[in-house]
């Protein structure tokens, strides 16, 4: 693959709204962003990964003032200088925007619809944009002022992992000179109630890979990354991409992990590096019985117990469509700092899971990391990033 550099990135998550806060909190293994909240699932209380309201400003007039847009606006504002410089290097038609999302403000749209049903008028905020899966990329493109390809990928929890391979193809086709990629998802009653119906929400804070694991904590977050062929400073680069689809089941992963392993193997082969060069694996690591069993099986087949593994979801929750990009950025920050975040869990191993090595933190002497994202419907994505 042609080398693409992650020349700038921003993330807003339950760990904070700056790169420094996200790095510091992830290295500390903080779970402060996982809060117990009532009535996101009607009549019940669960832990959710929530971004602090105080860091999110209202959206400019003319755009739906939704939480997804507020999350993206924070990332845009954090990258204001870098994006301004990007627009001086390339024409607006040569800048693409590709985002991943699973829920695009459906709760806020439903609130507007409910008010209409009750009163016969739209007395609250409502626009069709709230229901369109393309709305996040349309918002970013409009605020940025780009006029290149702009679209949103929605493949559940691999959505914003797949943006990197999508952007890579646009570069190879000569369609763009730069791409702003990433993902966003906000806390949603709709999605949370669905996971509750599947009995997939944890009763406490999620506990990936533990014998006591009982489900996920849903989170919200956004990340934006500027991809270019030319390197800026010490920017990391996309080293390898692997995507597979096993189409095994609508919600359950294929138990043997065959195609999850194939995604990791493809990324490794494309990168041209050896397994020993991978400093750590950022697991999909949801904390559900089935995902963790499948992923442990696949990772052990790849790396045995030789590569440290961790899940960021025990710190930020499962941010659904945003997870792929958000967790890649967290991994990139750790790689640059040469520090390994710890895997946060209760330390109680499940004897039925393959004994992959779970990270305990400390120094990191490596130039590469691998990030996994797996989704409903058997969608699998693995990404390797490196530093020169």
N, C-alpha and C positions, 0 to 999 in steps of 0.2 A: 504494500500500500504506500501511497505518497505520504510523506511525513507531514502531519499537521500539528501545529503548536497551540497549546492552551495559553494564549498570551495574556489573558486577564480573566478573572472570574470573581463572582460575588455570590454569597449565599446568605439567606436569612432563614433561621431554623429555631427550634426551641432552645438551642444552645446560645443564640445571640444573633445580632444583626450585622456584625462585622467579621471579617476573616480572622482577626486576632481573637475575638471572643469565641468563635467556633473552634479554633485550634486549641486555645487554652482549656476550654470546658471539655472537649473530647479527650484531650490528654489526661485530664483529671478524672475522666469517667463520670462526669456529672449527670445525674438524673433529675436535676432541679426543674427542667422543662416539662417533665411528665407530671401533669397535675390531675387530681381527681375532680371531675366536672360532672354535674348533674344535667340530665335532660337533653344532652346531645343525642343520646338514645332515650326517647321519651319514657319518663318514669323511672329511669335507672341511672346509676352512677358508675363511671369507669375512668381509668386513667387515659389521658390524651396528651400528645405532644403539641403544646400550644405556643405560638409565637407571641411575644409581649405586645399588647395592643399599642403601647406608647411609642413603639418604633415605626408604626405604620401611619403614613400621612394620607389624607384624602386624595383621591384621583382627580386630575385636572378636569374641569368642566368639558362636557362633550363626550366623555367616556363613562361607561357604567362604573359606579363607585362600589365595586365588589371587593371582597377580601382577596381573591386571586389577583386582581389587578393591583391592589395595594401591596401585596407581597412582591409582585414583579416590579412595581414602581420603586420599591426600596432597593432592589438589586440594580435597577437602571440608575438610580441616583448614586449608588455606591461606585458605579462605573462611569460616571459622567465624563471625566477627563479622558478616559480610554476610548469611550464611544465617540467623543468629539474628534479625537485624533484619527479614529478609524474612518470617519466620514471625510476627512481631508485626504486620506490615502486612496480611497476608492470612490467611484461614483455610486449614487444611491441604488442604481440598478444592479450593482455587482455585490451587494451585501444581502445575504440570505438570512432568514430567521426561521429556525426549526425548534419547536418546543414539544415537550411531552406532558400530557395531563390526563387524568382519569375522570376528574369531576370539574366542570367549568361553571361554578357559581349556581349550581342547580337549586340549592336551598334558597338563595336570594330570589331566584326566578319564581320558585314555588310560593314564596311569601307574597310576591306581587300578584300571582295568579289567585291565591287564596283571598286577597283583599278584593280582587275583581269579582270573584264568585259571591262574596258576602255583600258587596255594595253596588255591583254593576258597573263600577268604574275602576280604572287603574289609579288608585290613590297612593300606591307605593312605587318604589323603583322597579321598573321592569322593561326589559328589551329582549328581543330575540337573541341578541348576542350572548346573553347569559346561558342560553341553551345550546349554543353552537360550539362544537368541539374545537373549531378553529379560532375561537375568540382570544385565547392567550397570545398566540403568535400575531394575530391581527393587531392587538393592543400594543405589543412591543414594537412591531414594525411601524405603526403609526406614530408612536411617541419618539422613536428613534429617527424617523424620517427616511427609512430605507424603502426601496421599491423593487427589491429582488424577490425571489421565491419566498413565500411566507406560509407555513402550514404547521399544523399540530398533529403529532402522532399519538394515538390512544390505543395502546395494547396493554391496558391495566398496569401492572407494576413494573413492566419493562419499558414503558412509554418513553421516559427521558433518558434511558440507556441507549435506545435505538436511534436517538437523534444524532449520535456520533457517526454511525455507519451511514445514515441518510445524508448527513453533511459531506462525508467523505465521497459519496457517489456524485454529489453536485460538483465538488472540486474536480473530480476525475472527468466529468463531462464538460468542464470548462464553463459551467453556468455561473459560478460565483468566484470572487477573489477573497471573500471573508464570509464567515457565518457566525451569527449569534445563536447559540444553542442552549438548551437547558430544560427546566421543567418547573411546574407549579401544581400544587393542590392545597385546598383549604379544608378545614374541618367541616364535615358535612353530616347532617342528620340522615340523609338518604343513604350514603355509603356506610355510615356507622351502624345504622339499623340493619342493613343488609348483612354485614359481618356478624352482628349479634344474632341474626336469624340462623346463620351458619354455625353458631356456637363457637366462633373463632376469636372473640374478644377475651383477653385475659382478665381475671378477677382482680389482679394487682398490677404491678409493673411487670412488663414482659420479661421472660427469663430464657433467652435462646440457648438451645443445646442442653438445658438442664433436664434431669429426670422429672422435675416438678413443673416443667413448662406447660402452659395451659392456653396459649393464644397470643394475640397481638395487642399492642396499643396503637391506635391510629394517630398519626401526626399530620402537621401541616408544615410546608416549607416551600422555598423557591430557590433556584440557582440559575445564573446566567454565565455563559462561558464564551469568550471570543476566540474563534478558531481562525488561524491564518497559516499560509505556507511558510512565511518568513518568521523567524524566531525573534522574540522580544526579551532581552535579558536572559534570565535563568529559567525561562518558561518550560514546563514539562511538555511532553509530546505524546500523541496517540501512537502506541507501539504495535498493538494488535487488537483486532476485533473479532469476536466469534458470536454467531447467531444461529440458533436452531429452533425448530418447532416440532414438538412431539405429538400435538393434537390428541393427547391422551384422554382428557376429561375436562369438563367445563370449569371446575374449580380445584380438583385434586391433582397434585403432581404425579408424574409417572414414578412409581416407587423405586425402580432400579437406578434412576438418575442417569440413564444412558445418554440422553440428549443434553442434559445439563453438563455432563462430562465432555461431550462433543463440543459444546460451545467453548468451554475452557481450553480444551486441546487445540481447537482452531485458532483461538486468540494467541495461544502460546506459540504455535507453529508460525503464524503470521508475523509475530514479533521478532522471531529469530533468536530469542534469548532462551537460556536453559532455565529449568525450574529452580535451580539453586540461586538464580539471580533475582527471583521474586521475593521481595522482603516480607510481604504479608498479603493475605487474601481478605478483602472486605466481603464477608458473606452476605447473601440475601438475608439469612438469619432471622426469620420472622418470629420464632418462638412457638409456632404451631407444631403439633405432633408430626404431621405428614411432611411439611416442608423441611424441617430440620433433619428428619430421618433420611429423606432423599438427598439433601445437600451434603450431609456428612458422608453418605455413601459415595457420592460423586467426587467430593474433594479428597477423600481417602484413596480412591482409585487413582487420582492424579498425583497426590503429594504425600501419601501416607501420613505420618505425623511429623514431617520435616519442616513445614511452613506454618508460621503463626497465622491464626485466623481470628477474626473478630466480627461482631455485628454492631453497627452503629445504632440499630433500632432500639436497643435497650437504653439509649440516651435521648433519641429524638422521636421515637415511635416509628411506625411504618407510614411513610409519607406518600404511599401509593404511587401515582403517576410521576411524582417528583423524585422518588427515591433514587433512581439510577444516577441522575446528575448530581443531586445533593450529596449522596454518599461518595461519588467519585471526587467531588471537590474536597470533602473532608479527608479522603485518602491522599489527595494531592498535597494538601496542607501538611499532613503528617510526613509525607515523603520528603518535602522540602525542609521541614524542621529536623529531619532525621530522628524522629521520635515515634515510637509505636504506641498507639492508643491501647488501653486495656479492653479485653472482652468483659463486659459487665454481666454477671450472673450470680447465682447463689453458690457456685462451686460444686454442686451435686451432679456428678456425671450420670448419664443414662447408660447402663451397661449394654443396652441393645443398640447403641449408636457406635459407629466406627470411631476410634479414638484419635480424631484429628487434634492437632495442637491448638489450644486456645490461648490467645495472647494475654500476657500479664503486664504489658507496658515496658518502658525502658528505652534505651537507645536503639537506633535502627541504622545498620550499615548495609544499605541496599539502594539501588537506583530504579527499581521497578516495583509496581504493585498491581494486583489483579482485583477487579471489582465485579461481583456477580449481581444479576437481577433476574428473577424468575417470576412468571406471571400465570394467572388463570389462562386456561386454554392451551397450556404447554408452550408458552413463549419463553425462550431462554436467551440471555445476553451476557456475554463476558467481555470485559475491556481491560487491556493492560496499558498503563501509562508509564512513561520512563522519564528520567532526567539525565542530561549529558554531563 
